Amino acid sequence: MPQPLLFKSGFVSFIGRPNVGKSTMMNALLGEKVAIISNKPQTTRTKITGVLTCEESQIIFVDTPGIHRPKSKLGEFMVRAAQSGMGDADVVLYLVEPDEKVGPGDADILAKLQQRGGVIFLVINKLDTVAKPKMLTVIDAYQSRCTDGFAFAEIIPVSAITGENLATLQNNIIKHLPQGPRYFPDDVLTDQPERVLAAEFIREKLLQMLEDEIPHGIAVEITTFKPRENKNMLDIEATIICERDSHKGIVIGKAGAVLKEVGKRARLDMERFFGQPINLQLWVKVRKDWRDSDVHLRSFGYKS
């Protein structure tokens, strides 16, 4: 496809507290799931790139972990990943929930964004959960926290779930992008390696099926990822890593029921994404306190 003379492109980062809907919004804008989602905070652990290519523009979205107070070396890595997402972005999408008061976490993020400057959108997510007139109060709460000389480039209430105002958000992003090249071919949706995507699909199902703290102490390591010879099938083997022996039994479940269901759900997602049948095999191992081990963090790709 020939590139228009005024083709626009750039990097757009999602920034916000855990569980405000950053990954859900990126998936909705892309029209495809490249970032896993759950109702548990800190689902996203590292920066994830999604690419949206249109006739006259290319937006490279960067989803980041929620900014929180870290309690482990993994948590410290996640916060660094989130803060680095503010760095070279052409546009920062600061996602918040429709709360009428700015909490301490958001106040801290907003202060950092004002120091950074540049093109920053205030994106108020979960529009579908509140009466629209309330949005004026939410907007006032955030604008009143802005120091002299700083103003949001755009303020847009949206719903990542229903899609309301997402087209407006996309159009305003493009308006603020600089003229630039196609960074990725038209058919590229993400720069995530296939092994990483496969591991994340499995971790998402664990997050959705397990309760309390257990999912946050889990990592997934892909040990085999290869096409089967002379057959349209991918053979994928993965090891689920737990921090405690007691967690291993919970992940496996009675008569292996939990592990089987995780495998079934993850396999269906993988087959839809990779476009071919998947033979998925799962195992469970214990590596005590891996979240505070530099060696284990590095082996799972969580060490910069």
C-alpha positions in Angstrom: 0.0 0.0 0.0 1.5 3.4 -1.0 2.0 5.7 1.9 0.0 9.0 1.8 2.0 12.2 1.7 0.6 13.2 5.2 0.8 9.8 6.8 0.9 10.1 10.6 2.3 7.7 13.1 3.5 7.6 16.7 3.6 5.9 20.1 0.7 6.1 22.5 1.1 4.9 26.1 -1.7 3.9 28.5 -0.8 5.0 32.1 -2.9 4.6 35.2 -3.5 2.7 38.4 -4.1 -1.1 38.4 -7.5 -2.3 37.1 -8.7 0.9 35.4 -9.1 -0.9 32.1 -5.9 -0.1 30.2 -5.6 -3.6 28.6 -9.4 -3.8 27.9 -9.2 -0.4 26.1 -6.2 -1.3 24.0 -7.9 -4.6 22.9 -11.1 -2.7 22.1 -9.2 -0.1 20.0 -7.3 -2.8 18.1 -10.4 -5.0 17.6 -8.4 -8.0 18.8 -7.1 -9.3 22.1 -3.3 -8.9 22.4 -3.3 -8.1 26.1 -4.8 -10.4 28.7 -7.5 -9.1 31.0 -9.0 -10.1 34.4 -10.8 -8.4 37.2 -7.7 -8.7 39.4 -5.3 -5.8 39.7 -1.7 -6.1 38.4 -2.8 -8.5 35.6 -0.4 -6.7 33.2 3.3 -7.3 34.2 5.3 -5.7 31.4 4.9 -3.4 28.5 2.7 -4.8 25.6 2.6 -3.2 22.2 -0.5 -3.2 19.9 -0.4 -1.8 16.4 -3.4 -0.2 14.7 -2.8 0.6 11.0 -5.3 2.7 9.1 -5.1 4.2 5.6 -3.5 7.4 6.7 -2.0 6.6 10.1 -0.4 4.0 12.3 -0.8 4.1 16.1 1.6 2.0 18.2 -0.2 1.5 21.5 1.9 0.6 24.6 0.0 -1.0 27.4 1.8 -0.8 30.8 1.4 -2.3 34.2 -0.7 -0.4 36.8 1.3 2.0 38.9 1.2 0.7 42.5 3.3 0.4 45.7 5.5 -2.6 45.0 5.9 -5.4 47.5 8.4 -7.6 45.7 11.2 -7.4 43.0 8.5 -8.3 40.4 6.4 -5.4 41.6 9.4 -3.1 41.3 10.0 -4.3 37.7 6.3 -3.6 36.9 6.4 -0.1 38.2 9.6 0.7 36.3 8.0 -0.7 33.1 4.9 1.5 33.7 7.0 4.7 34.3 9.2 4.0 31.3 6.0 4.0 29.3 5.7 7.7 29.9 9.1 8.3 28.4 9.1 8.7 24.6 5.4 8.5 23.9 4.0 11.0 21.5 0.7 10.8 23.4 0.0 9.6 26.9 -3.5 8.3 27.7 -4.0 8.8 31.5 -6.8 6.4 32.4 -8.9 7.0 35.5 -12.2 5.7 36.9 -15.2 8.1 37.2 -14.5 8.9 40.9 -15.5 12.4 42.1 -12.4 12.6 44.3 -8.8 12.2 43.2 -7.2 9.5 45.4 -3.5 9.6 46.6 -2.4 7.1 43.9 -3.9 9.2 41.1 -2.6 12.4 42.6 0.9 11.0 42.5 0.6 9.8 38.9 -0.9 13.2 37.9 2.0 15.0 39.5 4.5 12.9 37.6 2.7 13.5 34.3 2.6 17.3 34.9 6.4 17.2 35.4 6.8 15.2 32.2 4.6 17.5 30.1 3.8 16.8 26.4 0.5 15.7 25.0 -1.5 14.1 27.8 -5.2 13.0 27.5 -7.4 12.5 30.5 -9.4 9.4 29.6 -12.2 8.7 32.0 -13.1 5.0 31.6 -16.2 3.1 32.6 -18.6 5.7 31.3 -21.2 2.9 31.2 -21.2 2.7 35.0 -22.2 6.2 36.0 -24.7 8.9 35.1 -23.2 11.2 32.4 -23.8 14.4 34.3 -21.5 13.1 37.0 -18.6 13.3 34.5 -18.5 17.1 34.9 -17.7 16.6 38.6 -15.0 14.1 37.8 -13.5 16.4 35.2 -13.5 19.3 37.6 -11.8 17.2 40.3 -8.8 16.4 37.9 -8.6 19.8 36.4 -8.4 21.4 39.9 -5.3 19.3 40.6 -3.5 20.8 37.5 -0.8 23.3 38.3 -0.5 26.6 36.4 0.7 26.1 32.8 -0.5 22.5 32.5 -3.7 21.5 30.8 -4.8 18.1 29.4 -4.6 18.1 25.6 -8.0 16.3 25.5 -10.5 15.1 28.1 -12.6 12.2 26.8 -15.0 10.0 28.8 -15.2 6.5 27.3 -16.3 2.9 27.9 -13.9 0.2 26.9 -16.7 -2.3 27.5 -19.4 -0.8 25.3 -17.1 1.1 22.9 -18.8 4.4 23.6 -16.6 7.3 22.5 -13.7 5.1 21.4 -14.0 6.4 17.8 -13.7 9.9 19.2 -10.7 8.9 21.2 -9.0 7.3 18.2 -9.6 10.4 16.0 -8.2 12.7 18.6 -5.1 10.6 19.0 -4.5 10.8 15.3 -5.0 14.5 15.4 -2.1 14.9 17.8 0.3 12.4 16.1 3.3 13.8 14.1 3.9 13.0 10.5 5.9 9.8 10.4 6.6 6.4 8.7 4.9 3.0 9.0 6.9 1.4 11.8 5.3 -2.0 11.2 3.9 -3.8 8.2 0.1 -3.4 7.7 -0.7 -7.0 8.9 1.3 -6.7 12.2 -1.0 -6.5 15.3 1.7 -6.8 18.1 5.4 -7.2 18.5 4.9 -9.7 21.3 6.7 -13.0 20.5 4.4 -16.0 20.0 5.8 -17.8 23.0 5.0 -14.8 25.2 1.5 -14.6 23.8 0.9 -18.3 24.5 2.2 -17.9 28.1 -0.1 -14.9 28.7 -3.2 -16.7 27.4 -2.5 -19.4 30.0 -1.8 -16.9 32.8 -5.0 -15.1 32.0 -7.1 -18.3 32.6 -5.4 -18.9 35.9 -6.2 -15.3 37.0 -9.8 -15.8 36.0 -10.2 -19.2 37.7 -8.2 -18.8 40.9 -8.9 -16.6 43.9 -7.1 -14.2 46.2 -3.3 -14.0 46.1 -2.5 -17.3 44.4 -2.5 -15.9 40.7 0.0 -13.2 41.6 2.5 -15.8 42.7 2.2 -17.7 39.3 4.4 -17.5 36.2 4.1 -19.4 33.0 7.1 -20.7 31.1 6.8 -22.0 27.5 9.2 -25.0 27.1 8.1 -26.1 23.7 6.5 -24.2 20.8 6.8 -25.8 17.4 4.8 -26.8 14.4 4.1 -30.5 14.1 5.8 -32.1 11.1 3.6 -32.7 8.1 0.5 -31.5 10.0 -1.4 -28.2 10.5 -0.9 -28.2 14.3 1.2 -26.4 16.9 2.6 -28.4 19.8 2.9 -26.2 22.9 4.2 -27.3 26.3 4.1 -25.0 29.3 5.1 -25.1 32.9 3.1 -23.2 35.5 5.3 -22.0 38.3 3.9 -21.6 41.8 5.6 -20.2 44.9 4.3 -22.7 47.4 3.5 -26.5 47.5 0.0 -25.7 48.8 -0.6 -23.5 45.7 0.4 -26.4 43.4 -2.5 -28.5 44.6 -4.9 -25.7 44.1 -3.7 -25.0 40.5 -4.1 -28.7 39.6 -7.4 -29.0 41.4 -9.3 -32.2 42.5 -8.5 -34.9 40.0 -6.8 -32.3 37.8 -10.0 -30.4 37.1 -8.7 -26.9 37.4 -5.6 -27.6 35.3 -7.8 -29.3 32.6 -10.1 -26.3 32.4 -7.3 -23.8 32.3 -5.8 -25.8 29.4 -9.1 -26.0 27.6 -9.8 -22.3 27.8 -6.2 -21.3 26.9 -6.2 -23.6 23.9 -9.3 -22.1 22.5 -7.8 -18.6 22.7 -4.6 -19.8 21.2 -6.4 -21.5 18.3 -8.4 -18.4 17.5 -5.3 -16.2 17.7 -2.8 -18.4 15.9 -5.4 -19.7 13.4 -4.6 -23.4 13.7 -5.2 -26.4 16.0 -3.1 -26.5 19.2 -1.9 -29.5 21.2 -1.4 -27.9 24.6 0.3 -29.8 27.5 0.6 -28.2 31.0 2.7 -29.1 34.0 3.0 -27.4 37.4 6.2 -26.9 39.4 7.1 -25.0 42.6 9.9 -22.4 42.8 9.7 -20.8 46.2 9.6 -17.0 46.4 10.4 -16.6 42.7 9.0 -13.0 42.7 12.0 -11.9 44.8 14.6 -13.9 42.9 16.6 -12.0 40.3 17.5 -15.4 38.6 13.9 -16.5 38.2 12.6 -13.0 37.2 15.2 -12.9 34.4 14.4 -16.4 33.2 10.7 -15.4 33.0 11.5 -12.2 31.0 10.7 -9.8 33.9 14.2 -8.4 34.3 15.2 -5.4 32.2 
